[in-house]
Amino acid sequence: MLRRTAVALFALLLLVLGGCARGMPSPTPSPLSVTDALGREVTLAAPPQRIVVAGKATIMIVDALYLFPEGPQRLAAVGSTGQGGDFLPIVDPNAAAKATLGSETGPEQIAAAGPDLVLLKSYMREKLGAPVEALGIPVFYVSLETPEQYFTELRALGQLLGNPARAEEVVAFYQERMERVRGRVADIPDEGKPRVLVLQHSAKGGETAFSVPPAAWMQTRLVGMAGGRPAWLDVQGSGWTVVTLEQIAAWDPDQVYVIDYFGDPREAVERLQADPVARNLKAVRDGQVFAFPKDTYSWDQPDTRWILGLQWLAAHIHPDRFADLDILQEFTRFYRTLYRLDDAAIEGRLRPLLKGSLP
């Protein structure tokens, strides 16, 4: 009798608890407010679940988004990378399921992807951001152009994705390596720093051109942080500025670093060295012309790989101070730590893509 009573009471308790559970309202997601690169407070009713990355320089945004484990899950559509490489299939087995947008995608195509948040570079606000916002779709702007902006905006992405702890881990990874480089060259006086020239090589219609970046851009910042003196600061421009070989000869830098976003930078170095004017450069005579490394994308630009570019550059500008740096080990740590890739992906899919002046 006692046993039957206990069983009956237990069954009644389950019925009561079940009824209470069905009657309880679902928890309401907490709204969040995060400051974007334009200083705007972007308020969302809940953490975004369908993120679209569009406009220009999408690789910089997507590569930052994928530093977080939530990134691949939340990305719904992405614009054209514009540099020919394709990193997403390596880091995301479901990359093919993401909608792809053209480089000139308009607000209607973005809206069709059903986003609850759009990520754009800050300079895209007038052309694309404002029309998207006019459709009632929240837009969050990022710059991601300097180390300082990287640290601030990675933390903002961590807030948006509900993972601020991961943001701090990533920022610490970058800051530790950046400060290590800065610390080793901090005592070098300006006169002890080599004059460095960074050139982007491009070939269109069979014609070769070389250009230099603006003073405020990441490429110039990397040279300064790595203990070099940028040789081209007398050139003023808002973007890459084409320069002649005669101008390069007038600078006659101690070292030259050649970037090629669409081809093999080693071939670009060979073309430069073969030119009759360039043969007289001090850097060419001394064997101090180097191909800036790349895998799917080049390491010089304000993409997540800039920390690899900084370390590689410092080891070439001041090899005596970075003799213990194994850039290939750093390459492995970078992808293992930041993108959670296993050795099969790193060694089998990324290492074969490496180009540049590497061991």
N, C-alpha and C positions, 0 to 999 in steps of 0.2 A: 504493500500500500504506500509506504513512504517513498519507495523508488518511483512508482507511477506519479506521485505528486510532484517529485523533483523534476521528472522529465516534462510534466505538463507546465510547470513554472518556467523551465528553461525555454520551452517552445513559445510560451507567451512573451517572454523577454525578447526573443528574437523578432517576433512580430511587431512589438512596440518599437524596438530599435530600427527595424526596417521601415516602419511607417514614419518615424522621425526623420530618418535619412532622406526619404523621398520628399518629405515636406520642407526640408531645409533648402534655402536658396543656394545656388552655386556661388562660390566666392567671386567677387568682382575684381578684375585685374586693376591694379593701382595705376593711375596715370603717371607719366614721367615727363620731366622737362629737362632738356639738355641744350647747352649753348653750342651753336655751330661756329664755323670759321668766320662768319660775318657778324658775330656777336649777337645773333638773334636767339631768343629762347624758343625752341621748338617743342611744343607740348603735344604728346600723344596720349590717347586714351589707354593704351596698353603697349607693351613692347612689340615692335613690328615683327610680323611673321612672313610678309612677302615684300622683299626689298628689290628694287630695280636700280641698277647702276647704268647711267646713260651719259650721253654727251661726249666730250673730249677726254683724253687721258684716262680712260676707264680702267686700264691695267693697274694704275697706281691705287685706285680706290678698291678694286676687287682684291688685289693682292693684300691690302691692309685688312679688308673684311675677313679674308680667309685665315688670318692669324688667329682667329677665334674659332673654336669648334662649332659654334652656332652659325658661322658664316655660310658654309655650304648648304646648311638646312634652310636658311632664310632667303638666300639669293634666288629670285624668281626669274629675272631676265637681266641680260648684260649687253652693253653696246660693243661695237667692234673695237678690238685692241689697237689696231692701226700699226703695229710693228711686226706682224707676221708670225710671231711666236704663239704657242698655245700651251699655257701652263695649267689651265683648269683641269683637263683630263688626267693630268698627273696627280693632282692633289685632291680631285673630287671624282669618285667613280660614277656619280650621277650627273656629270657635267653636260652630257648630251641632252638631258631632260630640261635644261635651262633654255628659256626662250632667248633668241639672239636678236639684237636690234642693230640697224645700220648706223653708220657714223653720223648720218644726218637725220636721225629719227626725230619726229615731232611729238608734241604732247598727246596727240590722239593715239599714236602707237604705244606710247608709254602707258596711257590709261588702259589700253586694251590688255595689258599684262596683269591688271588687277593689283597694283601695288598698294600697300598701306604706308610705304615710305619710299622716296626716291633720293638716292645719293648722287650729288653732282659736284664737280669742281666749282669753286667759288666764282671763277670768271665766267661760268656758264649761266649766271643768274638772269641776266637781261635777255639773252637769246633763247634760252630754253626753260630756265627755272621759273620765271614769272608766268609764262603761259601754263606750265604744269600746275603751279599754285592756284591759278585762276580756275582750274577744274576742281579745286577742293582737295587736291592730293598734297599731303605734307612733303616738303623738300628739306633735306638737311645738306648743308654745303660744307665741303672740306677743302683745305688748301694742300696739305701734305707736300710742301715745297722745301721746307728746311727741317733740320733736326728738331728744333724747338716746336715747330708746328706738329711734327710727328708725335712727340710725346703728349702734347695737349690733345690732339685729335684721336690718338689711340685710346686715350682715357674716355673721350666722348663716345667712341664706338663701343667701348666696354659698357658704358651706361646704357646705350641704346639696346645692346644685346643682352643686358642683364647679367654681365659677367665682368664686373670691375676688377676682380682678382686676377683674371687672365691679362687684362690690360696692364696691370702693375708688373706681372711677370715679363711681359714682352718689353715694356719700357726699361726694366732693369737689365734685360739682355742687351739692348742697344746702348744704354748709358754706360754700362761696365766697359764695353769695348771702345766706345768713343772716348771715354776718359782715360783709358789705358793708352790709346794713341796720343792724345793730347799731352798726357803726362810725360811721355818719353821724348817729346820734341819741345817741351815748354821752355827749356833753358837755351835753345839755339837762337843766337842773335840773328837779326834779319840778314846781315851780310854773310852769315853762314848757311843760309837757306838757298838751295839751287833755284834758278829761274825756270819755271815750268810753263809749258804751253800745252793746253788741251785743245785738240782739234776734232771736229766731227767730219768724217768723210762721207760724201754722197756721190753717187754716179747716176746721172739722168741723161738719157739720150746720147750715151756714149761719152759724155763730158764729166770730168772729175772736178769736184769742188770741195774746199775745206772751209769750215766756219768755226767761230769761237762763241762761247756762251756769255751772257750778261754777267756783270759783277756779282749780282745778288743770287744767282742760280746755284743749285746744288753742286754742279761740277766745280765751280769756283770755290765754294765753301769747302769742298773736300780737299782741294789743293792746300788751302790755308790751314785746315785742321791737321793735315798730314805733314806739315812742316815745309811746304814749298812756297815760293813767291810767284803768284800768277803773272805771266809776262805780258798779258794782252789787255790790261785794265785801261789802257788809253782808248780802247774801242768802246764806244757807247752805243747800246742798242737795247731794245726791249725783248729781242729774241735772238736766235742764232744769227750771227753776222758773217757773211762770206768775206774771206780775206784772200789776198793773192799770195803766191809764193814769194814774191818780192817783199811783201810786208812781213811774212814769216822769217825771211832771211834778215830783215832789218832788226827784228827782235832777237834773232840768233840765240834761242834759249839753251839752257844746259840740258834739259830733258823735254821730250815730246811724248804725249800720250794721245793715241788715235782711237776714236770711237767710230763704230759703224753699226747703226741700229738694224740695218736690213741685209748686211752681208757679213763676211768674215773679216774682222778687224786686222788679222794678220796679213791678209792680202792688201788691205788699205795701207799698212805700214810699208809693204814692199813697193807699192806704187809711189809712195812719197819718197822713199829712199832712192828710187830709180830716176827721179827727176833731176835734170842737170843743175837746176838752181838749188834744190834741196841737198845735193851731195856736198855742198860747201858748208852746210850747217854744222855747228859745233856738236850738236846732239847726234847727228848722223855719223860724223867722224869718230865720236867716242862710243858708239854703240848704245846710245841712250834714247832710242826711239822704241816705244812699247805699245802693244795692242791692248786696249782696255778690255778686260774679260767680259764675257756674257755667257748665259746658258739659254733659257728661253728668252730672257731679256737682258739688256746690258746693265752692268753694275754701277754705272756712273750717275744715273738719273734719280729723281726723287720717287723711286719705287722702293719697296721694302729692302731690296738688295743693296741699297746705298751703304749699309754697314760693312758688307763684303768689299765694296769698292774702296771705302776708306782704308780698311786694313791692308788691302793689296797695294794701294797707292803709297801708303806710308812705308811699306816694306821695300818699295822701289825707290822712293825719294831718299830714304835713309836706311839702306840695307844693314848698316852696322848696328843700328839701334833696334832692329826687328829681326835679328838672325834667328830667334827662336820661334818666329811666327810661321806656322804651317798653314798656308791659305787653303789647301785642300781639306785639311782637318776642320778648319773654320766653315768651309762650304758644307761639309757633312753635318756639323753641329747646327748650322743655320737651319737647314731643312728638317733635321730631326727634331729640334727644339721648337721652332716657330711654326712649322707646318705639319708636325706629327707624322712625318713620312718614315717608313721603314727602310732598311738598307737596300732592299730589292728595288724600291722606287728610286732611291738616291743614286745607287751605283748602276742600276740597269737602265734607267730612263733619263736621269738628269746629267750624270757625269759624261755620257757620250756626247752631249750637246755643248760641252764647254769649249770655248774658243778664246783666244787671247794669249798674252804672254804669261803663261802659267808653267809650273814645273812639269 
